[in-house]
């Protein structure tokens, strides 16, 4: 087991307030205790899970503001209601064809997407029986409740909040926008001696990377990935793998009686994800709208993400009996869901409003913005109809 130097974080990152520093220090002590219990090192997925979800202390469990201009990042639903209105068009198609249905949203952020979807579905007379929100953060749950009670009080009775997946199955839709990227991942490195696991240890009172031998199960997974690629991993290649993805998807499959799951996230096919030029993997951290690659910077105060491997999602789905019914980038999906028609309806707005909407649409759809980086995958169960979101371009062949 060898140690590597701690990663230096950009000095331009703002220093947190005192109460936030205290919260981070408490989480650091929890992680140190886990390190001690496991002999001085823990896997990165365990570290990431604690940094993001440790009760009361993790990034998504504590009370810091995460979304919007005064948070750490902006998601598509926060950027423009047009995103959610397009998604609502896709939801309406599924709900109408099922004739009855529930929407279950995983991790609803501020609640903006739920609000805008429900408003659009109300216009189309296609409201779900229930809109369920699974939210692990008590703080975000309260913010969602406040927003929906204030903005759509007449629809609030349709919305229920959950702390865990429902025991009784649902028929309808499961939505997950920017959820896959927050699932904990393991890190690995290809060395001249073979695959190693990048674990987390402690050195000079700060967290550091620890290079250790990969366990047999992980080793076989990595060797299988390498065999499927057109070229072997270069020496010193570092990347991520989600070893819990099939288990996570299996939990969702058991909940969905029939219907469609839509996952929207930034990510790639396996060939792109593990491209030889992507030598440092896809691990990114977001703090006050700054993006960097140091996951050890003030644990609990920043988001830690890894791009979604959509080939892995498709393979896991297939293994548990779900059908991959569509895969495309965000641009094609939004146009398939009626973006053009929505924009035509806005011609009566004044120039200032039209200019603002045009700027929002540009960010949502241009390749250099969110349009190509973000993908949408649909997994279905006992639902055979073609989905409108993939009518313009279905890119399943790229998986």
Secondary structure by P-SEA (a helix, b strand, c coil): ccccccccccccbbbbcaaaaaaaaaaaaaaaaaaaaacccccaaaaaaaacccccccccccccccccccccccccccccaaaaaaaaaaaaaaaaaaccbbbbbcccccaaaaaaaaaaaaaacccccccccccccaaaaaaaaaaaaaccccccccbbbbccccccccccbbbbcccccccbbbbbbbccccbbbbbbbbcccbbbbbbbbbcaaaaaaaaaaaaacccccccccccccccaaaaaaaaaaaaccccbbbbbbbbbcccccccccccccbbbbbcccccccccccccccbbbbbccaaaaaaaaaaaacccccccccaaaaaaaacaaaaaaaaccccaaaaaaaaaaaaaacccccccccbbbbbbbccccccccccccccccccc
